Amino acid sequence: MTQKYNKPIPSPQGESDLYWNKAEEKELWIRKCNKCDEGYFYPRDISPCCFQKILNGFSAQEKPHFLHMV
């Protein structure tokens, strides 16, 4: 049984289009900086590690990851 979701849904912005399009396909994609090789979440156009704009996306299903928040 499926319930209807009645709360506001975020509208995609340029930097998050890949994330939301893949989420709609039931996939989790994460941004990764090509310069420092760091993956990060939430979707944005500038690497939080080295502030570069040389980015790619990758599927979180491709490799096992352990993410934690403090």
C-alpha positions in Angstrom: 0.0 0.0 0.0 1.4 3.3 -1.0 0.6 6.6 0.8 0.5 9.9 -1.0 3.2 12.4 0.0 1.6 15.7 0.9 4.6 17.8 1.9 6.5 20.3 -0.2 9.0 18.8 -2.6 12.3 20.7 -3.3 12.6 22.0 -6.8 15.8 21.1 -8.6 18.4 23.9 -9.1 21.3 23.7 -11.6 23.8 22.2 -9.3 21.4 19.6 -7.9 19.8 18.5 -11.2 21.9 15.3 -11.4 21.1 14.4 -7.8 17.4 14.8 -8.1 17.2 13.2 -11.6 19.0 10.1 -10.3 16.9 10.1 -7.1 13.8 9.9 -9.2 15.4 6.8 -10.8 15.9 5.4 -7.2 19.7 5.9 -7.4 22.0 7.9 -5.0 24.6 10.0 -6.8 27.2 12.0 -5.0 29.5 14.8 -6.4 33.2 14.2 -6.5 36.0 16.7 -7.0 38.4 15.7 -9.8 41.3 17.7 -8.3 41.3 16.5 -4.7 39.4 13.3 -5.3 36.9 13.9 -2.5 33.3 12.9 -2.6 30.8 15.1 -0.8 27.1 15.6 -0.2 25.0 17.9 -0.5 25.1 18.7 -4.2 26.9 22.0 -5.0 29.0 23.3 -7.8 32.2 24.1 -5.7 34.2 21.4 -3.9 34.1 22.1 -0.1 37.6 20.7 0.2 39.6 22.7 -2.3 37.0 25.2 -3.7 37.5 24.0 -7.3 34.8 23.7 -9.9 36.2 20.6 -11.6 33.5 18.1 -10.6 31.9 14.8 -11.5 29.1 12.7 -10.2 29.3 9.0 -9.2 26.8 6.5 -8.1 27.0 5.6 -4.5 26.0 2.0 -5.5 29.3 1.6 -7.5 31.5 1.3 -4.4 30.8 0.5 -0.8 31.0 3.6 1.4 30.8 4.3 5.1 29.7 7.9 5.7 29.3 9.4 9.1 28.2 12.7 10.5 29.4 14.3 13.7 
